Amino acid sequence: MNFLDYKTALEDQGYTVTKDIITTRLGDVLAGFDPYGSVWCVDSKVNEILNSDVKVERVRARTDKGHFVKDDPTTPENEAWVTKKV
């Protein structure tokens, strides 16, 4: 299993993802690999995402005419990117 395959879905929920671990923004480790290569997880929401068949990725947002949408710097959310199911 590669945590980076689920990076977008996990980061949309507020988690921080690296190759080896999944943490909260405060640094609490929620999932990782044990010394034998098996995955362990202590959070039910993370476990649900890791076991889901649905994968999502971030792509550039587009208008109805197919042009890229630019980010509005006055808002906290980045409108230039959207998530879509693969």
Residue pairs with C-beta under 8 A, 6 or more apart in sequence:
1 39
1 50
2 19
3 10
3 17
3 18
3 19
3 20
3 21
3 22
3 31
3 50
4 17
4 19
5 55
6 17
6 49
6 50
6 55
7 17
8 56
8 57
8 58
8 83
9 49
9 52
9 54
9 55
9 56
9 83
10 17
10 22
10 46
10 49
11 17
12 56
12 83
13 45
13 49
14 24
14 25
15 22
15 23
15 24
15 25
15 30
15 46
16 22
16 23
16 24
16 25
20 32
20 33
21 29
21 30
21 31
21 32
22 29
22 30
22 31
22 32
22 41
22 46
23 29
23 30
24 30
30 41
30 42
30 43
30 46
31 39
31 40
31 41
31 42
31 43
31 46
31 47
31 50
32 39
32 40
33 39
33 40
34 40
39 50
41 47
41 50
54 85
55 85
55 86
56 83
56 84
56 85
56 86
57 83
57 84
57 86
58 81
58 82
58 83
59 81
59 82
59 83
59 84
60 68
60 69
60 80
60 81
60 82
61 68
61 69
61 79
61 80
61 81
61 82
62 68
62 69
63 69
68 80
69 79
69 80
70 79
70 80
71 78
71 79
71 80
72 79
